Amino acid sequence: MSSNGFGGLLDAMKRAAAVLRDNDITFALAGSLAVYARGGPETDHDVDFILLPEDAEQALVVLRGAGFRVERPPEDWLFKVYDEHDAMIDLIFSPNRQDPESVTKILKRADVIEVYAIRMKVVSATDALASKLLALREHSVDYEPALAIARALREQVDWDVLAERTKDSPYAKAFFTLADELDLKPP
């Protein structure tokens, strides 16, 4: 987390996005900041960018060259970079262990939105919520983030597409029961 809070996180996002853009690396803002960009609440967690697996190494190179500290965690689906204030940026190239074709589809569905005075692709509300639901596991079942996204962006979510994309997850099925009971889905 950035020592400068939400503003510091936005600064790190803006700077990293400009570096990726200026080096012709296709990416989209994902995670909590994508939800914020679409009208959700502020966050102080981290920045998430989704990018093609074949661009991940080059993204590390150009961000390191721009002064970011890079880290290769043991997980095989993301890299981490940090700005000078330790704001963390996840470079996600295999979200929820999806194949590269899925990443391409997510990037194609992303809209260009101005976020903190820089235009960039932002994942769809449906993809942001699907990502949260598909990340739920037996030892990590916390519906609060998914419910917050549903409350904030419910008019932007394609609920039928979301149900189809998450149909194999028992945790997503439970989420849909909660969403129905809490009247989170629009009529």
N, C-alpha and C positions, 0 to 999 in steps of 0.2 A: 504494500500500500504506500502511496506517496505521502511524504511528510507534509505536503501542502494540501491535503484533502482533495475534495472534488475538483477544485480549480487546477490543482497540480496534475490530476489525472487527465483532465481535458487538455492541458498543455502538452503532456506526454503523447496523448492520442494524436493531437494535431501535428506535432513535430514528426512522429513516426509515420503518420499517414502521408505527409508531404514527401518524406524520403522514399517511401514505397512507390508513390505515384510518380515521382520524378525519375525513378529507375524502372518504370514500365512494369511493375509487379502488380498483377491483378489481385485485389483483396476486397474484403467487405468487413465493415464493423459488425461485430456479433456480440453476444452476451448482454450484460447489464447496460452497457452504454448504447447498444442498438435499441434496447427497450426505452432508454432515456430519450434517444434521438427521435423515437416514434411517439413520445408523449408520456412515457413512464417516469417513475421517480428517479432522483439523483442516486448515485452510488459512489462508494469510496473503495470498492474492492480492487478491480484491475481493469485493464483494457483487453478486449479480445478481438483479434483480427483472424478471419478465416482466409486461407489462401490455398492455391493448388500445391499438391505435394512436390511437384517438379520445381516450384518457385521458392520452396522453404529455405534451402541452403543459400540461394542468392539473397533472400531477404535478410538472413543473418549477416552476410558479408556487407551489404550496403548499410544496414543499421549500425553494425560495429564501426564502419568507416565514418558514420555520422556522430560517433561518440557514445552510442548506447553500449552497455555491458551485456554480453550475451551468455546464455546458459543452455546447456543441453541436458534437461532432466532425464531420468531413467525411462519415463513414459515415452512411447514410440509414436505419439500422435501430435506432439507440440514441441515448440521451443519457447524459451522465455527470454525477454530482453528487458532491461531496466534503464531508465534515464538517470541523469545525475542526481535526482532527488529520490531515487529508488522507487519510482512509480513503475509497477510491473505491467508488462504487455505480453500476453500470450499470443504466439503465432501458431494457430491451430490448422493443421493440414490433414487431419483425419478425425473429424468430430464423431464421437461415439462409435469409433472404429468403422466408419462408413467407407465404402470404396471411393476411389478418386472420381468416378463418374458422379457420385452423389454431391461431392464438393463442387463440381462444375455446374450442376443443376442449382445448387444453393446460390452460387455466385450469379447465375443467369437470372434468378428470381429476385435478386437484391435490387432495391431502388436507389437512385442517386439522390441524396438528401444533403442539405447544408447542415453541418454539425460544427458548432463553435467556429464559424466563419470559414470552414473548409468543406468543399463538396466531395463526397465520397459515397461509395456504395454502402448500403446498410441492409443487413439481412431482413427478410420479411418478418412480420409479427408471427406468422404461422411457423416459420423456420426457427425463430427464437424460442417459441414455446415448445416446439417439437424437440429441440435440443435439450431443454431442461427435463422434459419427460423421459427422453431416452437415456439420460444420464442417471436416472433413479435406479438404485440397486438395493438388494436385500439389506445390506449394512449401511445404506445411505438413503433413507426414505424421509425426505423433507419436502412437503408439498407447498410450504410457504412461498418460495420463489416463483413456482409455477402459478400459484393462485394470484400472486401480486401481478404477474404479467397478464394473466387472464382478466383481472379487474381493470387494469390500466389500458389494455389494448384490445378488449373483447370485440369491438366493432371492426378491427383490422384483421382479426384471425379468421381464416377460412376453416371453420370447425369440421366440415366434412373431410377436407384434405388432411387436417390434423389427425382426425380419427383413423384415416387410411394409413398415414405414415407411421403411426404409433400402435397399430393394431396388434402387433406381436408382444407388446409390453403389458404384463399384468398390472404394473404400477400406473401406466397411462390409463388403463381401464378404470382403475380406482379413482384416478383424477377426474375422469369424465363423470363418474357418479357424484363426486364432490361438486364439480362445476354445475351439474344439473340441480343438485339439492340447494346450492347457494345462489341459484339464478344468475350465474355468471355468463352464460351463453345468451346472446341477444335473441329476441323472439323471431 
